[in-house]
C-alpha cells in the first residue's frame, strides 16, 4: 500500500464526498419514510452502495412491488456499471483478484469518471489511489444515510424544497466532465433522445439503460479519429 497515493486518492475524493452527502441523507430520509428502519437503511447503503438504485428500490418497496421486479429494476438502473467496468478494465488489469473485487464494489459514477480522467492524463490508476478515493466517499455515505434516517423527518416533503432535483444535477455534472472528448455531442444527444423516448414508451427505470445503450451503439458506429502521429500503412512505406 502506497500511503502517498492513498492520501492523494482521499484528497481527490473529498469534494465528491461533500457533494454526495445530501444524497446519502436524502436516501436515509426516504427509506424511513417508506417503512425502513434506521438499521435497514444503513445496511442497504452498505450492501448496495448505489444512490440511484437505492432510491428506485425503496420506492418500489413502498409500493409493494414483487421482489423479482425490484431486483430487475435495480439491475436496469445499475446496468451502466457493467459498461463502466468494461471501460476501466484496461486501467486496473494489474490489480489482484481481491483488489478487483473491492474495485468493482466501489465503482460508482465519480469513481469511474475520475479513474478515466486520471488515465487520460497519463497517471497510473493504482490500487492505493483507487482505494483512498473510494473509501473517503463510502464511509461518509453510511454516516449520512444514518443521519438522514434519524433527522430526515424534520425536512418534510423533499420535493417541496427541490431536493428531488439533486440526482439529475449530479449526473449532469458527471456527463459534462467528459465534454471535451471526441464525438461528445452526438453521443450525448443520442442517449438523451433514446432515454426520453424510452421513458414515454417503455417506462422507468428502463429508460436509463436504453439511453446508455443508444449512446454506446452510436459511439461504436462512428469512425474512430486518427491520432496526430498515426499514418496509414501505405504512407509509412509498408
N, C-alpha and C positions, 0 to 999 in steps of 0.2 A: 504494500500500500504506500503510495507516494503522498505524503502529507501535504506538500505544497500544492499538488494538483487537486487533492481533496478539498483543501481550503479555497482554491480557485473556483472549483465547482460550486461550493457553498456560496461564495460571493456572487457568482453568476445566477444562482437560483433564488437568492434572497429577494430580489424585486418581484420575481414570479410568485413567490410565497406570499408577499404582501398583497399583490393583485388578486391572488386566488382566495385570500382569506374570506371575503364576503360570500364567495360561492360555498365554501365549507359551512359557514354559519347559516346561509340560506337553506342548504340541504338539511342541516340538523333541524331547523325550524319546520320545514315542510314535512320531514319524516315524522316528527312528533305530531304534527297536525293531521297526518294520515294514519295515526294509530300506532306508530312505532314507540318503543321505549327508548330512553336515552342510550342504554347499552346496545339495543338493536341498531340504532342509527350509527353509533361509533363502529360497531362490528361491520356494518355494510361498507362504511368508508374504508376500513382497514382491509377488507377482503376484496371488494370490487375495485375501489380506487379509480373511479372514472366518473367525474362530476355529471356529465350529460346523461350517461347511462343510469346513474343512481337516481337522478331526478325522474327519468322516464319510468324506472322501476317502481318508485314509491307512488307515482300517480296511478300506475296500473294496479298495484296492490290495494290502493284506496278504492278502486272501482270493482274489486272482487273479480278480477280477470283470472282465467285459468293459468296455473303456474307455467305450463309449457309455452303459452303465448307471451308471458312475461320474459322468459328466457330467450325466446326467439326475437322479441322486440329489442331487448338489451343487446343481443348479438348484432342486430341490424344497425343499431346506433354505433356500436363499437367495431364494426367491420373495417372502418378506416384504419384501425390499429394493425390489421393484417397488412395493409398497404404500407403503413409506417415501418413495420418490422422488415418487410422486403426491401424497403428503401435504405434503411440504415445497416442492413446485414453486412454490406461490404466494409463498413466502418468499424464493426465490432467483431470481425471474424477471428481476431486474435484473443478474444475473451475465452475463458474456460467454459465448460458446460454449466457449472454452477453460477458463474458470473453472468452468463447469458440468461439464466433463469431469473436472476434479480433484475437484469437489464430490461427484459421484456415485461416484467411485473411493473416496473417503474416507468414504463413507456407511455407517458401521457403526451398531450399535444405540445406543450412547451419543451418537454424533454426531447421530443423528435425534432422540433424546429431548431432548437439551439444546437443539437448534435449535427444536423445538416449544415447549419451556418458555420460551425466550428470546422467541419471537414472542408467546406468551401474555402475557408481562409488558410488551409494547409496545416491546421493544427491537429495533433493526434486526439482521437476520441478514446482516451484511456479509461480504464475501469475506475480508477481513483477519482478522476474528474466527474465521470458519469454518476458515480455513487454519491459524491458530495452534492452535486446538482439535484439529484433525485430526493435524497433524504431530507434536505432542508425544506422541501415542499411537502413531502409525505407526512412527516410527524406533526407539523403545524396544521395540516389538513384534518387530522384526527382531533386535535385540540379545538379547532374552530367548529368542527361538527358538534362536539360536546357542548361548546359554548352556545351555539345556535339552538341546540336541542333544549338547553336549560332556560335560556333567556329569550328564545325566538318568539314566544307568545306575546312578549311586550311589543313586538313590531306590528302585530295585527296582520292585515292582508298585504303580502309583499307586492302584489300588483298595484295596490293603491298608491304606493310611493315609488313605483317604477323599478323595483328590484328585479322584475321578470325580464328586463332587457339586458341585464348584465351578461348573461351567457352569449347571446348573439354578438354583443360588442366585443366580448373576449375572443370569440372565434374570428371575427372580422379583423382584429388586431393581428392575430397569428397569420392569417392569409396575406395581409398587406406586408408582412415581414419578408415575403418572397416576391414582392412586386418587381424587383429588378431582374428576375430570371427571364430567360428567353421564353416567348410564347405565353407569358403570364396572362395577358388579357383574354385571348381566345379560350384558353383552358378554363379560366375562372368563369367566363361568360357561359360556356357550355355547361359547366357544373351548376351554375345558378339557374339557368333556364330549365335544365332537366330536373333539378330539385323542386323548383316551383311547380312544374307540371306534375311531378310525381306526388307532391303534396295534395294537389287537387284531385288527381285521378286514382291514386293508389292509397294515399294517406300516410300519416305519421306512424312509426318513425322511419318507414322505408325510404322516405324522400332523402334522408341523409346518405344512405348507401348508394342509392340510384344516382344522386348528384355526383358523388365521388367517382363512381364507375364511369359516368359520362365524361368527366374530365380526364380520367386515366386513358380511356379509349381514344379521345381526341389527341392527347399528348403522344400516344403510341403511333397514331396515324400520321402526324405531322412530320415532315422531314427534319432530320437532325441537322443543326447548324454546325458547319465545319469550324474547328478550332483555327485560330490565326496561323498556327505553324503547320497545319495539315495541308498536304498537297496530294492530288490524285497520283496513283502509282505511275501512270504514263508520263506525268510531268517530272517525276523523280528519276526517270530513266529506267524504270523497272521493265 
